[in-house]
Amino acid sequence: MLARTEAQPLFIRTSHPQFLVEGWQQHFGAKHAEKLCEWNNLPAPVYARINFLRIDRTQFLRTYPESRPVADSPNFVEVNSFPSAALERGHCYIQDPSTTIACQLLDPKPEERILDVCAAPGGKTGYVAQLMENAGTIVACDRNPQRLQILKENMARLGVRIAHSLHHEWTRDRVPQEIASVAPFDRILIDAPCANTGVTRRRVDLRWRLRRTDFGRMQQRQIEIVRRLIPLLKLHGVLVYSTCSLELEENEDVVRRILDETPALRLEAQKHSLPFRDGFDGAFAAKLIRTA
């Protein structure tokens, strides 16, 4: 029986949609695609970002000795169970280390004006506020009122004083005065809606909801959102486009299309978090500069 199972194609052995596995094999190669499928079938560990607005690293590790530092990620710890006490005190936020690559490329500074486009539930917003040392302005938007309320509660618990939350649908609504009056922004973060293939093991139903056509559909929406934001960015300002997707259609292809149609933007850097290479969830981020 085991031998017969091992003889089956990878997508059957690892219970993944065939089109998804074939795409990964083409993009990453057969060996990495197999590792990725195996990764998706493993239990997902729980990571927490230490919130330096409330507590420093040394004090956190002393207060919560059951937490374990994460190598090469000094802001993060791994925990065996949900750290309720630390969360209630705002000492940490449940978050995978892969989520920070977008914030690192954004590189926000104190006293700047930042637009966080798809902000809820607030993991990146909280980290951006920490990098800004709680000084400046963050306009944090989301299209879902319920998720926006969660963001407000998270920001209050984390001690973030500079985030102003706002309900807005970028693909439909006109830019409201609350945003236009703050523009132009020094930096804009777009954590775009995507197919979420980088976090497949955390969303057990995802692989069976996805369709091949979803990538193209999401790409159109992602590009539309970016187009709406370019006029809000100051000259020499930074725009970071990010996803938790592994797909070329939602990552490099979106960046390429935006650059092709917007000569005023220049690509400065791209970063990936690849589970089979980095040991964390999948993520992508690109840093664009407005040059004209």
Secondary structure, DSSP 4 states (H G I P E B T S, - for coil): -HHHHHTS-HHHHTT--HHHHHHHHHHH-HHHHHHHHHHHTSPPPEEEEE-TTT--HHHHHHH-TT-EEETTEEEEEEESS--HHHHHTTSEEE--GGGHHHHHHH---TTEEEEETT-TT-HHHHHHHHHTTT-EEEEEEES-HHHHHHHHHHHHHHT--SEEEEE--TTTSPPPHHHHTTPSEEEEEEE-----GGGGGG-TTHHHH--TTHHHHHHHHHHHHHHHHGGGEEEEEEEEEEES---GGGTHHHHHHHHHH-TTEEEEEEEEE-HHHHSS--EEEEEEEE--
